[in-house]
Amino acid sequence: MRPCALTALASPHVCPTICRVVATIKIVGIDGRRERAAPAAPAVGNKERSWCCALHVALLKKQRYAQAMLEAFLAAFVTFFVVIDPPGVAPMFATLTQHTSRAWQRKMAFKSVGVATLVLVGFAFGGQWLLEKLQVSLDAFRLAGGALLFLIAVDMLFEKQKERREERNEKVLAEAQKHPERFEDVSVFPLAIPLISGPGAIASIMLLFTQSNSFLEQSMVLAGVGVNLVLCLFGFLIAAKLTKFMGATVAAMITRIFGIILAALAAQFVVDGVKGAFGIG
């Protein structure tokens, strides 16, 4: 037999990744007569073409939307992991509750994380209303919040934040030693405020929440906060073991690395605020 001749007629308007239409397949014999022919593929009408293209566009939109949600969650998680610093507040909790019972430590852990959750969620949903009542624009808040986060990042790099936390702990411990017969309630101050939900965390959740364009993006921000609060709770429950495992060197290294990341995020907030305030770009 002679070499096979393959003829394919595909519509150029159909999405190439979805629809392939082969019109005719012929096998020609030695004498030139048609020996057998495969049935032609059905023609694709305009309705089928539009359906295929619509499906392709819908899949692309869904993929991009899922990617945007993942980016929103990761941005929120990294920001609050740096600002709240769950590995850093665990040793503070261990110091504040070192002379108390195990049951009291568990109570302080759950209560402090619960109070911090209420504070952050309250500012997340009520922060924009508060800004409107104070007649403060979002761009101005971005500038102020970015500057505040940058100062916190500088403190993390030079361990000034750790020194202030230790000073607060020493004051609370000094008050507790005056009344050794009772355990001091340290859940609200200094654990929930300002160690967990401090100015940096409050400014961050207000910034991220006001920048979100949909309810799902706001849910991703809350999810990022929630994961960090769960990490704080878990760190409080195993604070003594975690402190021994990490050591001072590892804790200082983690603090400095995330301090650099926080400085970059703060700079981006400032840049966005300047662009919005002056209409640049």
N, C-alpha and C positions, 0 to 999 in steps of 0.2 A: 504493500500500500504506500501511497505518497504520504509526505509529512502532513500532519494535521493542521487545519486552518481554523483559528479561534477568533471569532468576532464578538466583541462585547460592546454593547451600547448602553451607557449609563448616563442618566440625566445630570448635568453639571449643577443643577439647583438643589440637589438632595445632599444633606450633610454626609460627607464621605465616611465619617466614623460610625454612622448609624445604618445608612441604606446603601446597598450595592445591588445594582440591577443588571443582570446578564441577559441580553435580549435573545441571542441566537447562537447555537453551537452546531457546527456542521462537520461531518466526517466524510471526506470525498474519497472514492475508490479509484482504481487504476484506469477504468474506462471513462472516468469523468462523471459517471452517474451517481446520484445520491443514494448511498446504501442505507443509512439510518440517520435520523435527526432527532435531537433532544427537544422536548417541548419548550417553547419560548416562555420566559418568565413573564408574569403579568406586569403590565405597564403600571407605573406609579402615577396616580393622579395628583392634582393640586392639593386635595384634602389630605392625602397620605403624606405628601411632602411637608406641608405646614405642620402636621402632627409630629413628624419626626424632628423637625427643627425646633418646635416648641418644647419637646421633651429634652432635647439637647441643651437648650437655654435654661430650662428649669433645673437641670442637674448642675450646670455651672453655677447658677445663683445659689443653690443649696450648698454647694461646696464652699463658695466664697463666704456665705453667711456663717457656716460652721467654723471656718478659719477665723473669721472676725470674732466670734464668741470665745474661741480658744485664746486668741490674743488678748482679749479683754480680761479673761480670767487670769492669765499668766501675769499681765501687767499689775493687776490688783494684788495677786499673791506675792509677787516679788516686792512690791512697794510696802505692803504691810509686814512682810517678813523682815524687811530692813528696819522699818520704823518701830514696830513692836518689839522685835528682837526676842523671840521665844527662847533661844538658847541662853540669852543674856539675863533674862528676868528670872530664870529658874534658880540660879545661885542666890539671888536676892531673896526669893521666897524661902529657900532653905535657911538663910541667915535669920530672917524675921521669925521663923517658926521653929527654930532649933531646940528650944526648951519647952515645947508644948507636946501634948499627946498626939498620937497618930490620928485619932478621931477629929481632933481640933484642926489638924493640918488639912485633912480632907474637906472639912467644912469651909476653911478659909480658901482653899483652892477653888471649889465650886462657886462660892459666893463672890469671890473677886472676879472670876471670869464672867459670871452672870451680870454683875454690875457693869463691867466694861462693855459687854454686849449691848446692854440697854443704852449706854451712853453713845456708842458708835452708831447704832441703828437710829437713835433719836436724831443725831446730827445728820445722818444720811438722808432721812426723809424730811426733816425740818430745817436743814441748813439753807436751802435755797429760799424758803419763806423768810428765814431770818435775814438773809442778805437783802431781800426785797424791802423788808421793813426798815432796815438800816440804810437803804438806798445805796448799796454797795454793788458795783457791777461785777460780773463774773471775771472779767479780765483783770480788774484790780485785785480780786481775791486770788487769782492765779499768781499774780506778781508777789503778793504778800505771802501766800502759802509756799511758793517756790523758794522765796528768800528764807523763810522759816525752816524749811526742810534742808536747805543748803547749810544753815548754821548747825542743825542737828548732825548733818553728815560730817562737818568739820570737827564737831565735838567727838564723834565716833572715831574719826581718824586719829585724834590726839588723846582719846580716852578721857575727855572732860566729862562726858555724859556718865561714864562709870563712876567717876569721882563724886559727882553730885548724887547719884543713886546711893552710893555708900554712905554719904553724909546723912541722907534721909534715914537710912537704915539704922545708923548709929543713934540718931535722935529717938527713933521709935524704940530701940532696944534699951536706951537709957530710961525712958519712961516706964518700960515694962519691968525693969529691975527695981523700980521703986515700989511696985506692987507685985511681988513674986507669988502671992497667993492666988492670983487670977490671971488668966490668959488674955493678952491684948488682942482686940479685934483689929487686924491689919488688912482686912479684905477691901474696904473702900479706899482708905488712905494708909499706906502709899501704893498698894498693889493695883487696884482697879484704876485709880487716878493718883499719880500720873504715870505709873510704870507701864501699864497696858494701854489705856486710852488717854494718852497724853496729847499735848498740842499738835505734835506731828501726825499722830493717827487721826485726830479729828479733822485737821486740815486736809489730809490725804483723802479721807472718805467723802468729804464735801466736794473736793475737786473732781474726783473720779465719778461721783454720782451725778454732778451737774453736767459733766461732759458726755454722759451716756445718752444715746439717741433713742433707746427703746427700753421696754421693761426687761427684756432678756439680757441686755447689756448690764442693767442695774443688778439683775440677779447674779450675773457673773462676778460683779464687784462684791456683792454680799457673800458669794461663795468663797472668794479669795480671802475676805476678812474672817469668815467662819472657819476655814481651814487653819488659819493662824491662831485663832482663839482656841481651837481644839488642841493644837500643838502646845499652846501655853498651859492648858489644863493638864495635858499629859506630862509636860515637863515639871509642873508643880507636884504631881503625884509621885514622880520618881526623882525629885529634885536632888536628894542626897546622893543617889547612885549616879545621876547625870553629872553632878559637879565633880565627883571623883574620876569619872570616865574621861571627861573632856580635859580637865586641867586648865591652868591659867594660860598656857601658850596657845593651845588650840582655840580657846575662847577669844583671845586677843586677835588671832589671825582672822577668825570669822568676822569679828567686829570691823576690822579695817577693810576687808574685802567688800563687805556690804556697805560700808561707809562710802567707798568710791562709787558704787552703783547708785546709792541714794543721791550723791552729789550730781551725777549725770541726769537722774530723773528730775531733780530740783531745777537744774539748768533748763531742761526742756519745758517745764511749767512756766518759767520766766520768759522764755522765748515765745511760747504760745500767748502769754499775756501781753507782751509787747506788740506782737503782730495784730492781736485783736484790738488793743487799745488805740493803736495808731493806724490801723487799716493797711498794714504792710503785707504784701503777698496775697 
